[in-house]
Amino acid sequence: MKRQLLTLACCTWAAAAGIALAAEPPAPNLSVQAAQIQTAEDESCRSDADSAPPRSRAEADAPASDDTSAPARSSKDRRQDRNAGTKTGEAKAGQAAPDPVVTVQSKTPPDVTVEIKKAPAAKAPKPRKQTEQGRKIGINAASRMLILYENGKKVRMYHVGVGTPSTPTPPGFYSVQTKEVNPTWIDPSDTTVQIPAGPDNPLGYRWIGFHGTYGIHGTNNPSSVGYYVSNGCVRMHEKDVEELYPLVSIGTPVMVYYDRIVIDSAADHTVSYYIYPDGYGWQPLTVQDVRRALAGYGVENFVTAESIAAKIAASDGQPTYIAKAYDLYVNEKKLPLRALKAHGITYLPAVAVATALRLDLHWDNSRRLLTSPYGSAPGVVRNNVVYVNAAFADRLFHLSGALTGDLIYNMQSQAPPAPKAAVSVTISPTDGPSLKTT
């Protein structure tokens, strides 16, 4: 049978890495996910192809992590272990450094300074030399994507097939233990049945073992890539695994995780998010779950609860654009909320700006109007936060500014205006958010 090859497009990247890929986000908590399965370490990797055609997937987040790995075994031993179900290694999670000891004086009377003494910080351990200049592999079983990172930047992204719900790809922190070109497949039920490298071999032409009998490999059934189809191994299109193979080496960290929420922050700070189906049934989602995930990118207020609920219901793995998010500075002070650009307009968080300037600000909910001692401007409400078009910053706050080359929105106060008559402000009754900031 002639081997089929199918190429999947890698994630584009520039600016900092060729075409625009975001920095690696924090690693998710795997403890609940790992506890929800009993890892089938004695299962072998075989080809049970799915009849459905492959689907297009996109993703942008998969964290990297530290790992410790078992010693590498010989190719012959590894093949026998993989197909006979012998456990060959376990991964160990790294240990966090202890928190500093903090002593607080109790029963402090009002308006008395609390004395806080910190014990000397423990000497940090000597950092371990990163493998392959910081190269790491992240595999998200929920989105069925494999991402290769280099120094925290995504440099390759591939669609993969992962374990079925009954034989899931096990979450955890691992490392590349073995590599093999033209591996031989051995039937786990009858070790006398072997298929050498060739078009009929279910493992394809490359094997990258990362934990016991589990590995990343090619396949002679490319239509199964993108689905929950294997006994726990990670299948790739042959052209993709042959591209990945020389980019990793023994010891390269591998993290397997399960996260239905994937957020993409591109090099130009464009933030989009994806929600994937719950193939393993491990991660039910609420609107608040999604908001918390978006909060790390500063765009959680720019999506409505209704739109998030609809996206959870769809769970189609398609991108939803939110906005471009920029760190916001006023008079060299960083604000807690970001400036957001959507549909060609840059929006400023009005209360955060007024607070930084120690300026009274009032909101007329019926007229959707913001008023300061300097003037008035229309506002928009997103998730109970009022934003104002940056074009009105001078009128409302006597601020001017622009986006810098390093994508920071920097604003400065202008010279005080000439004396004018006192500003008389009439505020309509409102049940909207109160914006008096002093």
N, C-alpha and C positions, 0 to 999 in steps of 0.2 A: 504494500500500500504506500502510495506516494505520500511523503510527509507534507503536511500542509503548514504553511507559514502565514501568519497574520500579524501585521504591524499595527500597534496602537500608538497614537500620538502622545508624546511626552508633554508634560506641562511646560508651557513657554516660560522663559525667564530672561530678564534683561536688567537694565539699570545696574543693580548691584551684582546680578548673576547672569546676565545675558539677555533676558527679557523680563523680568519682574516676578519674582516669587518672594513670598513673605518669610520673615524669620520664623524659626521653629517655636511653636507655642508651648506652654507648660505641659508636662506629661499628665494624663488623666489618672485618677485613682483606680487601680486595677483590682483592689482587694475584693470588692463585691463581685466583680465579674469573674474573677478566678475561683471564688468560693461557690459560684453557681454551677460549676461543672465538675465532674470527676474526670480528670485528664486521662484520655485513653492512650497512655504511653506505650501500651503493648500492641497498638494497632499499627499495621503497615500501611504504606502509601500506595494505593492502587487506583486505577483509572475507571471510575464509574461515571461516564459522561452523561450530562444532562441533555435532553432532547431540545430544549428551548434555545433559540438563537441568542447570541451575545448581545448585551445592551451597552450603550455608551454610558460611561461614568465620568464624573469629574470630582476632584477633591483638592483640598489644600492643607490639610493639617494632619500631621502625624508626628508626635513627639519622639525625641530620642532619649536614651537613658543609659546609665551605667550598667555593667553586667559583670558577672564572673562566669567562666565557662569551664566545662569538663575538658580533660586532656583529649587531644585528637586521637582517633583510632585509625588503624590501617584500613585501606579501602576495602580489602576482603572482609575484615571483621565488621566493618560498618554495613556492608551490603547484607551480610548474614543477619546482623542485628535488625536492620530495617525491615527485612522480609520475614524474619522469624518472631519479631515482636520483643526483642531484648532491650531493656532500658540501658541507655548508654551514657546518660549524664543528666544532671540537674542544674538549674540556674539559681543563683542566690542574689537576692536584692541587696543593694548597697545600704550601709547604715548611716543615718544622718548624724551630723555632729551634735553634741549635747548643747542645749540652750544655756545661756549664761545665767548664773544664780542672781536673783534680784531680791533685795531685802527692803521692805517698806515699813516705815515707822507707823504703828497702828494708833488708833484713838487720837487722831490729830484734830485739834480744835479748828473751827472755821478760820479761813484766811491765814493759815499758817502753812508755810512751804513744807512739802513732804520731802524728806531726805531719801534719796534712792542711791544705793551703793551697788555697783556691779562688781562681781568677782572678776579677776583677770580672765580674759578669754582663753579658752583652751587652744593650745597650739594646733593650727590646722594641719591635717595630714598632707604629706607631699603629693601633689596631683599626679595621677597616673598618666603616663604618656598615651595620648589618643591614637587609636589605630587608624591607619590610612589617612593621616592628616585630619582626623575628626569625622571620617565617614561613618555613617550609621544607617541602618535599615529600619523603617517603620512600616508595619503591616496593619491596616485597619480592616478587621474582618467584617465590620458592618458595611463599609463602603466598597469592600473588595478591591482595595488599592494598595500598592506597594510603593513607598517613597524612599528614595536614596537621598540622604543629607550629606553635605560636606560643610563642616564648620557652621552648622546651624542653618544653612541655606538649602532649599530643595533644588536638586540638580537633575533628578530623573523621577518620573512617575509612571507607573504601569498598572493596567488592569490585571487582576489575578482571580483565580478560582480558589476557594478555601473549603474547609471541612463542612460536612453536612451538619444540620442541627443535632443529630445523634452522635456524630463524631467530629466535634468542632475543633478548629485550629486553636490550640491552648494559649490563652493570654499569658504574658510573662516577659521577663527580661532574659535574653539569651545572647548567644554569639555564634558566629560561623565556626563550626567545628571541623567540617570536612568539605572538600571540593573534589569533583570528579568529572572528567570529560568522557563521554560515551559510556555511561553507567550501564550495567547489566541488570535487568529486572528479574527478580526471582519470585515465583508464586509463593505467597506465605502459607498456603494450604498444602502445597506439594513442592518442596524445595528442589526437586529434580527437574521441575519445569522452569526453564530460564529463557529469557528473550534478550539476545545481545543488542547492542546499539544498532539502530536502524529505524525504518519507517513504522514498524510494528511495536516498538518499545514504548510503553506508557509513560516512561520517565523522560522521553525526548533525548537530547544529546548533552545536557548539563545537569549536574546535581550539586546543590549547595546545602549541606546539612547544618541545622542550627540547634537541634535539641533532640537527643535520642534518635528515634526513628523518623522524626519530622524533618522535612527539608523543602527547599525551593527548587523547582525543576521545570523542565519543558513538558510538553505533552504531544501525543499523536492525535489528540482530539481537541483542536483549537476552539470548537464551538462551546466547550464546557467552561472556558475562561470567562470570568465575570459572574459565576454562580457559586452556590453552596453544593459542591459536588464530590469532594475528596474525602478520604479517611483522616484528614487533618493536615495533610501537606498543602503547600501553596503552589498552584500551577500557574505557569506563565506561557505566553506565546513563545515559540521557539526563538524567533528573532530577538525578542525582548530579553530572555534569559541569557542568550549568548552575548548580548550587549552588557548586561549586568555582571556577568561572571568575572571578567578581568578587572572590574572596578572595586571588587571586595576581596578580602583575604582572610585567612584563618585569624580569628579574634575580632573581626568586625562586629560591633554590637548589633543585635537584632531585637526589636521590641514588637511584640504582637499585642494588640489591644482591640477594644470594641467600643466605638463611639459613633452614634447615629448623627450627631451634630458636627458638621465640618464647616469651619469658617476660613475664608480665604481673604487675606489682606495682601494685596498686590504691592509692587514696589512704588506705585503712585498713590498708595494708601486707599485704594478702592476696596471697600469691604463688601463681600457677598457671603451668603451662607447657604448650606445644603442640609437637607434632612433625608436620611436613608431609611428604608424599611427595617423593621426589627426582625431580621432573619432568624436569629437565635432566641428571640423572646426574652432577652436579658435587660432591655432598657426602655421601659415605658417613659414617655415624655409628657411634660406639661408646658404651658406657656411660660411659667416662671423658670423652668429649666433652660429654655432657649434664651430668655432674657439674661439669665446669669452668664451664659456662655458669651453672649454678645457684649456684656458689660466690660469684658477685658479689652475690647476694641473701641469702647466709647460710643457705640451706635445704638445701644439698647433702647434709647428714648425715641428713636426715629422709625420704629416699626410698631404697628398697632397690635393689640392683643388679638383682634379678629384675624389679621393677616397671618400671625404666627400660628393660630389655631388651624387655619385653613392649610397652612403648609405642613403641619404635623399630620393632618388627616390625609394629605396627598402622599407624603413620604416618598417622593419620586426621584430623589437624588439629583434634582435639577437646581441650578443656581438662582438665587434671588438677590439682586443688587440692592444695597441699602444707601450708601453714601461714601464719599471720601472723608476720612477723619484725620484732622490735624491737631496736634498739641497746640494749645492756645496760651499765649503769653500777653499780659497787660502790664506795661511798665516794668518789664523784665521779671514779672512774677508769673509762674505757671499756674493756670487755673485748673480746678478739679474736673471740669467738663471740657470737651473738645469742640472746636469749630467743625461744622459738618457742611460739605458741599454736595448738593443734589440738584439735578436739573439746571445746572449752570449757576445756581445761587449759593453763596456761602452764608450759612446761618450761625449766629453767635448766641450762646446761652445768656439771655438777658440778665437774669438775677445774679449769675456768677460774675459777670462783668461789673454790674453795679456794686456788688459786694466788694470786689477788689478795689473799686474807686471810692468806697464809702459814700455812695451816692443814693439818695432816695429814688425809688422807682415804683410807679404805680401802674396797675393793670386794669383797664376798663374791659371787662369780659364781654359786655353787650356790643361794644364797638370794635373789639379786638385791637385795642390801642394801648401802647406803652407811653408813659409820660414821665419825664425827669425834669429837674429844674432848668435844663437847657432847651427842651422841646419835646415833641411827640413823634412817634413812628408806629406803623402797624406791626403787630406781632403774630406769630403762629404758635399753637400749642401742640406739643407732641408728648404723650404720656405724662401729662400734667407739668411739663416743663415748657416755659415760654422762650421762643427763639425770635431773634430779630435779624433781618437781612443786614449783612455787613455794610451794604451801601448806605445805611442810615446810621452808622456808628458815629459819624461826626455830629449829626443833628441831635442824637440822643445822648451821647456820652462825651463829645469833644475828643474822640479818638480817631486816629488814622493808622492804617497798617496794611500789610499785604503778606502774601505767602512767600517765604524765603526759599532759597535754593535747596535747603535740606528739609523742605516740606513742614515748616513750622509757621503757624499764623501768628505774626508778631505785631502788637499794637502799642502805640505810644500816645500819651495825652498831648493835646495841642496847647499852645499858649492861651492863658485865660482870655476870654472875649472882653470887649469894651463893656463898661457898666451899662446895664439896661434896667428898665422898669421891672419891678418884682413880677415873677411869673405867677399867674393865678390859675390853679388847676382845679377842675371840677371832676370828681370821680363818680361814675354811675354805680348804683348798687350792683353787686356781682356775686355770683356763687362760684366763680372761678378761683384759680390759685391766687393767694395773696402775695404780693411782690414787694412789700415795704421791707427794705433791707437794713435799716439802721436800728 
